[in-house]
């Protein structure tokens, strides 16, 4: 749960979550989308663009995060758990704050 508490979109320019709604492996991507779309997260950076890209092509779910410095974090969520994704996201955000 520590991964959730420190989450912020301050260093993020855009989050794109792509998934096929008929794929049973999209639960992690959908939950990540729900978390970053929450009011608390949105309030941390009103300029952050959050995009849900719903595809009907059977492609694997992918979360792509573009930071303010144009660096990109891409996570293929088929084999990731939500807490692992949030930890990876938070770690990268903290690295950006230090720079």
KOLFIVEX-323382 format. One line per 5 residues: number of its first residue (from 1); their letters; for each residue x, y, z of C-alpha. Coordinates in Angstrom, 3 decimals. Layout:
NUM> a> X,Y,Z  ...
This chain:
1> xxxxx> 0.000,0.000,0.000  2.992,2.342,0.344  3.189,2.565,-3.442  -0.223,4.217,-3.563  0.305,6.832,-0.845
6> xxxxx> 3.216,8.608,-2.525  1.713,8.617,-6.014  1.603,11.926,-7.860  1.386,13.174,-11.442  3.590,16.243,-10.845
11> xxxxx> 6.347,15.021,-13.188  3.989,13.474,-15.775  2.845,15.059,-19.043  0.731,12.201,-20.406  -0.492,8.720,-19.445
16> xxxxx> -1.875,6.424,-22.151  -3.510,3.123,-21.212  -4.211,0.850,-24.208  -6.195,-2.357,-23.911  -8.703,-4.638,-25.616
21> xxxxx> -11.879,-4.793,-23.479  -12.442,-8.460,-24.340  -9.018,-9.617,-23.134  -9.223,-11.112,-19.613  -5.664,-9.915,-18.871
26> xxxxx> -6.609,-6.208,-18.834  -7.557,-5.961,-15.148  -4.195,-4.487,-14.117  -4.208,-1.867,-16.874  -7.795,-0.890,-16.070
31> xxxxx> -7.056,-0.565,-12.362  -3.968,1.557,-13.089  -6.151,3.805,-15.275  -8.703,4.074,-12.483  -6.026,5.044,-9.956
36> xxxxx> -4.359,7.724,-12.098  -7.774,9.110,-13.057  -8.835,9.572,-9.429  -9.496,13.081,-8.147  -6.495,13.068,-5.832
41> xxxxx> -4.103,12.124,-8.609  -5.669,14.556,-11.099  -5.380,17.378,-8.550  -1.606,16.820,-8.326  -1.223,17.924,-11.988
46> xxxxx> -4.247,19.329,-13.808  -2.226,19.629,-17.038  -1.483,15.891,-17.219  -3.297,14.272,-20.128  -4.829,10.855,-19.351
51> xxxxx> -5.878,8.823,-22.383  -7.657,5.487,-22.501  -7.059,3.818,-25.858  -9.643,1.039,-26.208  -8.817,-1.356,-29.029
56> xxxxx> -10.711,-4.327,-30.398  -7.744,-6.098,-31.924  -6.654,-8.515,-29.197  -3.458,-6.560,-28.510  -1.839,-6.834,-25.124
61> xxxxx> -2.537,-4.125,-22.539  0.125,-1.408,-22.352  0.582,1.624,-20.119  2.806,4.390,-21.464  3.821,7.307,-19.268
66> xxxxx> 5.466,10.378,-20.818  7.222,12.612,-18.312  7.674,16.377,-18.531  11.273,15.900,-19.727  9.978,13.668,-22.610
71> xxxxx> 11.344,10.485,-20.995  8.998,7.509,-21.431  8.063,4.564,-19.213  6.296,1.713,-21.042  4.788,-1.166,-19.075
76> xxxxx> 3.289,-4.246,-20.724  0.797,-5.208,-18.063  0.084,-8.850,-18.964  2.602,-10.139,-16.449  2.646,-7.254,-13.957
81> xxxxx> 0.731,-6.806,-10.735  -0.766,-3.436,-9.873  1.522,-2.834,-6.895  4.584,-3.589,-9.055  3.378,-1.095,-11.662
86> xxxxx> 2.699,1.597,-9.063  6.085,1.022,-7.445  7.828,1.329,-10.834  5.817,4.463,-11.644  6.525,6.080,-8.256
91> xxxxx> 10.229,5.216,-8.404  10.572,6.904,-11.807  8.580,9.947,-10.605  10.841,10.331,-7.551  13.922,10.118,-9.794
96> xxxx> 12.514,12.985,-11.869  11.907,15.128,-8.777  15.539,14.735,-7.684  16.946,15.943,-11.022
